Structures are given as structure tokens and as C-alpha cells.
Amino acid sequence: MPEVPNMHALAAMLTTVVALALFSRDRARLEVTSLGLLAVLALGFTLFPFEGFRPVALFSGFGHEALIAVCALMVLGQGLIRTGALEPVGRVLSRYWGRLPLLSFLVTLVLAAALSAVINNTPIVVLLLPVLISVCVRTATSPSGILMPMGLATLIGGMGTTIGTSTNLLVVSVAADLGMRRFAMFDFLYPAAIAAGVAIGYLWLIAPRLLPKREISLTDSSHRLFEARLHLNDDSPTVGRTLAEATAMTEGDMRVRSIRRGDTYIVPLPDVTLRRGDRLRVVDTPQRLKAYEERLKATLRGPGQTQDEARPFLADNQMLAEIAVVHGSPLDRANLRFARFIDRFKLMPLALHRAGRAIWKSQRDIEDVSLRPGDVLLVQGDQSQIQAAKRSTEFLVLDASVDLPGTRKAPIALAIIALVIVLAATGVLPIAVSAVAGVTAMLLTRCLNVSEGLRAISPSVFFVVVASLALGRALTETGATQYITELFLYALQGASPTMIMGGLMLLLAILTNIVSNNAAAVIGTPIAIGIANQLGLPPEPFVLAVLFGANLSYATPMAYQTNLLVMSAGNYRFLDFVRVGVPLIVLMLVTLTWALSVLYL
């Protein structure tokens, strides 16, 4: 049994456990948790000094080359979205899906994986979702067997290169900081390609059979449940009547969760008498919400809106649409009031959907909810405004048609991305340098402006990377990683190196589906190198086990942001990801463990 480590190491491990628990909580914002973790570590080492360690070193992550590269690559991906540079891909796929659907499905999976190896997978998913939804409508098929496999294919492709995901960049950089040789861009493409071939075969032929065929009508957008508030007007027939009588007007369909009256909240008991100005909180499909609005003469719109402001939304040419919040959009981590959504886009937000969870705190209105990638807004507006939103690169409109954006800047954006990749792949420039140069070129050529570039940098990813680097440094400096390594080897004593490597990958796969994959990767990398040193083996396969394991974010919708986008678009449930993702994780674990063992051990 390994010796008990020093008090600083024990404190660092306890902090790690608490941090991982907080990272896994959906209600705890990652930015706040990460900054809190930084503060706790810095204060702890200041008040209780550790010999040879300066607390200010914990903030070095803000200037770490991995963080710089991650942020620059996010901005470059946003440049592709803003210019519509991937539009030809979507148009070609849309053209051939109607002729050869099974073969086109395979091509879509391969293309999604290949593109995600060099481009952030979020723009790939945003591009392909409306294309595939349109195909499903035209061919009268359910999208449930297509959308999730496509989303998972982008995650699989991201494992293939050092720039495929932020996790890859972090693992490669942290390993280099610890003295291991730096992986070149395509150094681990071979084992990743072997596993990707097996995984894509599974996603193509088996995964669609595991998913329930939900015959949903995407043209009327009636399959998602939205949370909304019905405002009772002066002329509403429900005023002065009980809630039970109001429910009877909807043929008993309406289910009221709570009633807001001024600044107070009333339990929705059947005998409660309704008054003018009451706001009923209901959760239902778009069609039913609009039916309740009509029958009760209520209003599905913001409480602060005047009659003049509401008048344009009473015209005859109004239509409903569902708009998904994507990473980098003006609504990402903002609320509708702050983003001036109605003024800027001339669309009225009516209700909100978030992966089947409760959204609002009791005192909030829809305008005050902080939105996240994957949230879906039910909006009402003029047909021309809906079409404008579809052409915009700031939103993903979840309907049956495809209206992809395109600009004359698209070739320039593609050329910049290609040059960044070539310079990094050939070793002429480090990826951090070439990516920053690429961002500068994007700005100078007006492929995107500064505000759009800044919005592309996810605050949660930024601060999680910094906090994870600080936590990893604290664990390494105090000797905690050495203790964890010895404990891990003690638990697997007598096992072969292949089994130990597989066990490490399994541990990271479990962590990445519960907590931040970046945090799991940074913590796991020094442990991997410690295991290799203890066994007297090369560190590369063990570091790659951490890298691949931290990318196996398949089993839960919360494991990765694109999972949430796919979940909203395809009306998936949590168990759908478990049903498809767990077998895929097992398949990848077996294949990758075998490939790494054959190639490196």
C-alpha cells in the first residue's frame, strides 16, 4: 500500500474531488466554479506555503499556449460559420440524400468525422442539422436514427489530431510541459482512424436500430415541450373564474405549474380565483400553447411590452419557429433582455425549451433567463423575419427547410483555415502561433469582426482550461499525482500493461461523461506519465489513453455541447444517449486499447 502523502497533497486531492463534483452540477456555472477553484488554490498555498512552490504560478494558465490555441481555434471556427464557408458541403449532401439515402448517410458520417478532425465540431453540427432535418421531411422518415449518429461522428473525428478538440490540445501541451516529446498534429491519427472506422460502422448500421423511431412532424414543430407564461388580459373570460373553470375551457388539457400575481406566487389549486394580470406558468407543445392563448384570450409574450409594441405581432402573416441557441451566438450565456432580442431581430419569444428540465426560477420571466447552447426558443414573427433568421449565422432554425448562408468571403476563410493547418502540420509554426495569425487574417479580411470573434470564445471553456491547468499543477507539485499513480497501480497489481492502459482509459471515459472533459484530461495526463515511469514503459500510449478516454463523451447529453444541440433538434431523451453511447464507449475502449497496445507496447 502506498505511503500516505503530505498534508498539501491530501488537500489538493480533496480540492480536486470537490471541484469535479461542482463541475458535474448543472446549476453551478463553470466560469464561477473555475474562478472559485483558482481563488481557493491561490489562497490555500499563500496561507499554508509549500516549499519551493509560488502561488502566483497557479495563474500561468492564463498565458498557456494550449489556452491561446484553443481560443484562436474557436474564433477560426466562428469565421467559417459567419462566412458560410461550409455551405457547398451542405448543398451537395442535400442533393444526393434523396437518391441514395443509405450511402449518403455513410458519406455524411465520414465527412462529419473528417471535418471535425481539423475544425471545431460545433459549426459542423450547425451546418448538418438543418440539411438532415430537411431530408427527413422530404423522405417522410424519422430523424431520430440520423441526427445522433451524425453528432457522435463529429466527436469521434475530433480525436484524430492535436487540434481536433480543446481536450487534445491540453493533453499534448501538459504532457510536453512534463517532459514528454510533443505530439505532431497527425502523430496519433492511425489509432484514431482504426477506432473511427469501427465506430462509424456502428453508427451507420447499428445505432439507428437502437433508437426509437419517433414519427414527428417537423413542419409544425410540435414535438418539443416548452415552458411559457400565459398573461391574462382584461377581456379574458377566465378573469373572475376559478382555475378549474379555466382548465375546463381547454378541455382539461392545460396543466398550470404556478400562478404569478404581481410579485407573489400562488399555488395552482383548482379553487383559486383568477384575476386580470395573472401569469400562468404552463409547459406544453407549441400548438397547444397557441391554442390556450386563443381559448383563454391570454397572451404569450413579455410582461413589459406595450400595446404598440405588440401590434406588429398580431398581423396575419405571422408564423412560429424554433430557434436553437448555438455556441458563439448573441444569446449564448446572455438573456433576451440584455441581447435586445425583440428590437434587433423583430421576433417575439413565446416560450423556452431546455432538454426536458425546469428552466425558470419563480421570480424570473422569459426575458431574464440566462440562455445556454442547446436551448430552443419558440418565437413568433413575420415570415420575412423568420427567413432572415435562417439566413443568419447567429442562430439555428429548427424547421424543415434549408437556407444556408453564403458570402463572398467564404473562399478567404477556407484559405486561412487551410494555411493554419498546413503551417502547424508541417511544423513551420506552433499551432498557437499559426492559429493566432489566422485569427488576425480573419479580422483583417473582414471575414468576421472583433465582437463576433470575442463571442466565439466560450467563457466556460476558457476558465475551465485555466482552472484545470492550475489544479493539475497543484497536484503535480505537491506529489499528489505520484500518490494517485501508486494507488492506481496497487489496485491493478499483477495486471498487464495493456490492462492498466485500458483501465486508465475507462476511468477517463467515466469522468468525461460526468464532469468537464478538459478537467479530466489535465488531471489524468500527469498520472499517465507517472504510470509509464513506474512501469518503465514509453509514456506515449498512456498519455493517448487519457486523450482518447477524455474524448468519449457519448453517454450523456450534458457531456458535450453539441450533444445538447442534437438532443433539442432530434427530440431525444437522456436514455437515448445512454442506449447508443454506452455500447459505443465499450466498442471504442476495446478497439483503442488494442490499437495502442499493438502500435506502442
C-alpha positions, 0 to 999 in steps of 0.5 A: 500500500502506498505511503500516505502523502503530505498534508498539501497533497491530501488537500489538493486531492480533496480540492480536486474531488470537490471541484469535479463534483461542482463541475458535474452540477448543472446549476453551478456555472463553470466560469464561477466554479473555475474562478472559485477553484483558482481563488481557493488554490491561490489562497490555500498555498499563500496561507499554508506555503509549500516549499519551493512552490509560488502561488502566483504560478497557479495563474500561468494558465492564463498565458498557456499556449494550449489556452491561446490555441484553443481560443484562436481555434474557436474564433477560426471556427466562428469565421467559417460559420459567419462566412458560410464557408461550409455551405457547398458541403451542405448543398451537395449532401442535400442533393444526393440524400434523396437518391441514395439515402443509405450511402449518403448517410455513410458519406455524411458520417465520414465527412462529419468525422473528417471535418471535425478532425481539423475544425471545431465540431460545433459549426459542423453540427450547425451546418448538418442539422438543418440539411438532415432535418430537411431530408427527413421531411422530404423522405417522410422518415424519422430523424431520430436514427440520423441526427445522433449518429451524425453528432457522435461522428463529429466527436469521434473525428475530433480525436484524430489530431492535436487540434481536433478538440480543446481536450487534445490540445491540453493533453499534448501541451501538459504532457510536453510541459512534463517532459514528454516529446510533443505530439505532431498534429497527425502523430496519433491519427492511425489509432484514431482512424482504426477506432473511427472506422469501427465506430462509424460502422456502428453508427451507420448500421447499428445505432439507428436500430437502437433508437426509437423511431419517433414519427414527428412532424417537423413542419409544425414543430410540435414535438418539443415541450416548452415552458411559457407564461400565459398573461391574462388580459382584461377581456379574458373570460377566465378573469373572475373564474376559478382555475378549474373553470379555466382548465375546463375551457381547454378541455382539461388539457392545460396543466398550470405549474404556478400562478404569478400575481404581481410579485407573489406566487400562488399555488395552482389549486383548482379553487383559486380565483383568477384575476386580470394580470395573472401569469400562468406558468404552463409547459406544453407543445407549441400548438397547444400553447397557441391554442390556450392563448386563443381559448383563454384570450391570454397572451404569450409574450413579455410582461413589459411590452406595450400595446404598440409594441405588440401590434406588429405581432398580431398581423396575419402573416405571422408564423412560429419557429424554433430557434436553437441557441448555438455556441458563439451566438448573441444569446449564448450565456446572455438573456433576451433582455440584455441581447435586445432580442425583440428590437434587433431581430423583430421576433417575439419569444413565446416560450423556452425549451431546455432538454426536458428540465425546469428552466425558470426560477419563480421570480424570473420571466422569459426575458431574464433567463440566462440562455445556454447552447442547446436551448430552443426558443419558440418565437413568433414573427413575420415570415420575412423575419423568420427567413432572415433568421435562417439566413443568419449565422447567429442562430439555428432554425429548427424547421424543415427547410434549408437556407444556408448562408453564403458570402463572398468571403467564404473562399478567404476563410477556407484559405486561412483555415487551410494555411493554419493547418498546413503551417502547424502540420508541417511544423513551420509554426506552433499551432498557437502561433499559426492559429493566432495569425489566422485569427488576425487574417480573419479580422483583417479580411473582414471575414468576421469582426472583433465582437463576433470573434470575442463571442466565439470564445466560450467563457466556460471553456476558457476558465475551465482550461485555466482552472484545470491547468492550475489544479493539475499543477497543484497536484503535480507539485505537491506529489499528489499525482505520484500518490494517485499513480501508486494507488492506481497501480496497487489496485491493478497489481499483477495486471498487464500493461495493456490492462492498466492502459485500458483501465486508465482509459475507462476511468477517463471515459467515466469522468468525461461523461460526468464532469468537464472533459478538459478537467479530466484530461489535465488531471489524468495526463500527469498520472499517465506519465507517472504510470509509464515511469513506474512501469518503465514503459514509453509514456506515449500510449498512456498519455493517448489513453487519457486523450482518447478516454477524455474524448468519449463523451457519448453517454450523456447529453450534458457531456458535450455541447453539441450533444445538447444541440442534437438532443433539442433538434432530434427530440431525444431523451437522456436514455437515448444517449445512454442506449447508443453511447454506452455500447459505443464507449465499450466498442471504442475502449476495446478497439483503442486499447488494442490499437495502442497496445499493438502500435506502442507496447 
